[in-house]
Amino acid sequence: MKILLLGKNGQVGWELQRSLAPLGELVALDRHTVDGLCGDLSNLSELRRTIRLLGPDVIVNAAAYTAVDKAESETELADRVNGQATEVMAQEAAALNAWLIHYSTDYVFSGQGAMPWKETDTVAPVNHYGVSKLAGERAITDSGCKHLIFRTSWVYGARGNNFAKTMLRLAHERETLSVIADQVGAPTGADLIADITALAIAKVQERPELSGLYHLAASGEVSWHGYATHVIELVRAQGEQLAVTSINPIESSAYPTAARRPLNSRLNTQKLCENFSLHLPDWQSGVTRMLREVLNK
């Protein structure tokens, strides 16, 4: 099995390089052209040429335009990378009879209410990033290609920047932190996403009827304020000396951004767990493991 991985140096892509390697021949690309192979999703013609040249059995798209606030002004670029490039991959996957594995987001929903979103719930993005990611989803389903779309939320990894690392840095610098408390979701590790992706790819080779859209997130829920509190309490328990003495909860309205954020980022993962016989660990275990890795570096 030949696997083409796009976005190899992102948080999820980095972990996918590890998890996909045992499944077959892995060709991993980033946005730079190497040996005539282009993984730049903004270059649609070269992306199409690269897929045709390689003829993969599986395309795993871990690349995306993820600058949520910039997407409000860079709409054309967000649409090209998240929408049109995904359409190119889907068309080529259909022509090759290959699988396309793609990652989407809870941002396709309105963010209202408090119930975890199901795959069948009505989509209504509140920002352009969500609009562009929804366009990518629809391009895949319209193409008729064999696919797995994983909607996930609040992704973090030990590699690169993430919310927990930012809170840890600020906790060393400031006595008081103010953190949003009215947005709720589940921090989900890039390593968990990568491991489930590899398992799902192996399983759909035997059971192609499992093709479709799935929600993938760690179990449990927390606000950003609760997340920050967990991080700081854990780090302090490890003996780290921190300057912070209080973490104040604030509403989203107190921290205006160019793009609106959904308040409810909860995802219902029942379909994924049942179809692939999975148990999703709680968000705390993944965050704890990541922090210990960061602290021991």
N, C-alpha and C positions, 0 to 999 in steps of 0.2 A: 504493500500500500504506500503510495506517494502522497505526502501531506504538504501543502503549501500554507505556511503561517505568515500572516501579515501583521505588522505592528510588534515585532519581536522584542523591542526594548521598552515597551510600556509595562505597567505593573502586572497586568494579566498576561501579556505576551511573554514577559520574562519567565514567569512560572510555567507557561505553556511549553516553552522550549524544553523544560525538564520533563513535564508530564507526557508530552506527545512523543518524545524520542523513542520509547520502547515499541511504539505501534507500527513503525515503518520508516521509510526514508523521509526525513524531514528537511524541507527547504524553508529556512526562516529568513524573512526580509524585513528591513525597516524602510524609511522613506528614501534612503540613498540607493542609487543604482550600482549594483555589483555584478560583474561578469555579464553585463547586458540585461540583468533582471531588475525590474523596477517595482518597488513596493510603495511608491508614493501615490496615495489615493486621490490626490488632486490632479494627477496626470492620467486621465481616463484612457487615452489611446495606448499609452505604454503599459498601463495596468492590464488592459485586455490582451495586448501582445504577449506579455509575460505569462499570463495564465495559459494562453494557447501554446506557447513554447514549451511549458512544463507539463501540461496535460495531467494535472494532479487528480487523484481519486477523492481527495478531501481538501477543501479550502477552509481555513480557519481565519476569520477576520477579527483580529484583536486590535485593529487600528481604528481610530475615530477622531473626529473633531470634538474635543471635550471642554473647550473654554466657554463655559455656560454664559457668562456675562458678555464676552466678546461676540458671541453668536448673535446677539441682538443687533449689532452693527455690521458684522462680517457674515451676513446672511447667505451671500452667494457661495462663499467658501464652505460654510457649514453644510449647505445643501449639496454641494458637489461631493464633499468627502463622505458625509453620512447618508446621503440619498443616492446620488447618481453613481458613485463608485460602487455602492452596494448593488445597484441595479446591474452594473457591468459584471460583477462577480456572479450574481444570480443567473444572468443570461448565459455566461460561459459555463457555469456549473450544470445548467440544464442541457447545454449542447454536449457536454462531456459525460452526462449521466453521473456527475460527481456530487458528493455531499457538500453543502455550504453550512458552516457553523458560524453564527453571528451573535454579537452581544448587543442588547438594547438596555433600556432603562425604565425605571418607574416614572420618569418624567413624561412619559406618554399619557399619563393620567392627570386628572384635574387636581389631585392632592386634597380633595375634600373628604369629610367624614373621618371615621376611625377604624373602619373595617379593612382588613388586608385585601388588596386588590387581587382578583382572579383574572386568569387569562381571557375570560369571556366578557369582562367588564368593559363598559364604554370608554373609549379613549378620548381625551380632551386636553392636549398639552397647554400649559400656561406660559411657556416661553419658546423661543425659536429653536433652541437646542432640542427640546422635546419634539417639535414639529419636524425637524430634520431627521431625528432618529426614527420617528414614526414612518416617514417617507421610505427609509431604508427597509423597515419591516414589510411594508406593503409591496415594495419592489420584489422582495424575495417570494412572498406568497403568490404574487401575480405571475411570477416567472414559471411556476410549476416545478421548480427544482426540488430535489430532496434536501431537506434543511432541518437544522435545529437552531431556533432563536432562543437565547437565554436573556430574559429581562432580569437585571440585577440592580442593586442599590448600594450606595455608601461604600464603594469599593476602596480597599486600602491594601498596601503591600509593605513588606519590610524594606524593599528597594524603592527609592524615590521619596517624594514628599507625601505626607498624608496628614489628616486632621490630628491624630494622636501625637505625631511628632511636633506639629505646630503648638499644640497645647503644652507639651513638655518643654519646648523652648521658651514659651511665654511664662510658664510657671517658674522658670529660673530667673526671669527678668522682672516680673511684676508681682506686687502683693495682692492685687485684685484682678480677677478676670470676669468678663461679662460674656455669657454664652447663650445662644438661642435655645429656648426651652419648649417652643411650640411646634417644632418640626420633629417628627417621630419616624424612625426606620430601624434597620438592622445593619450595623457595620459588617461587611462581608469581605473575607480575605481573598486576595488574588490567588493564593495557593489552593484554597477550597474550590474556587471557580475552575481553575486549571485541572484539578484532579477529577472533578465531576465531568468536565468536558471530555477528558480521556476515557473515562468509564463509559460515557454516553456514546462516544464514537465507536468504541468496541461493540457495544450492545446493539446499535442500530445496523451494524453489518449483518447481524443475524435476524434482527427484527425491524425491517425498514418501515413497518407501519407505525413505529414510534416517532416518526418525523413530525415536526410541528413546533409550536410555541410553548415555552415553559418559563415559569418564574423560579429564580435561583437566588436565594439569600440565606444567610445564617438564621437560626431560629431565635425567637425572642424579639423584643423591641426596646428602644431607648430613645430619649431625646438627645440632641447634641450636648445639652447641659449635663445630662446623666452620663453620657459617653466621656465627656471631659472629666467629670468627677471620678469615674472609674479609673481612668488613666492616671490621674494625679494620686489617688489613694494607693493604687498598685505600685507606682514608682516610689512613693514615699515609704511604703512597706518594704521595699527593696533596699532601703537605707540611703536613698538619694536625698540630698539637701536641696530644698526648694524655697523660693522666696514667697510664693503665693500663700495667702492666708484665707482668702475667701473667693468663691466662685459664684457669681450672681446670675440668676436666670433672667433672661430678657425675651421679649417677643420679637418676631421677625421684623415687625414694623419699626423697631428701634435700630435696625441695622439694614438700611435700604441698599439694594443692589440693582444693577441694570436689568437683570432678569429676575422675574418672580420665581420663588421656590415653592414646590408643593409642600403643604404641611403634613400630609399623610403619605409617607413613602413605604408603608407596610406592604409586603407581598405575600400572597397565599401560595405556598410551595407544595400543596397537597398533590397536585397532578404529577410533579416531578418525582416526589418521593414514592408515589404508588407505581408509576410506570417504570421507574428504574430501580425500585427496591432500595431506596436510600434512606439514611438517617442523617439529617442536617444538624451539626453541632450548634450549641448556643453561641451567640456573638461574643460573649465574654471570653470563652476559651481561645478563640482565634486571636482576639486583641491581646490577651495576656501573653500568648506565645510570641506574637510579633514584637511586643514591647521588650520581652526578655531577650530576644535576639538583638534588638537595637541597643539595649543597655549593655550587653556583653561584648559589643564590637569594640 
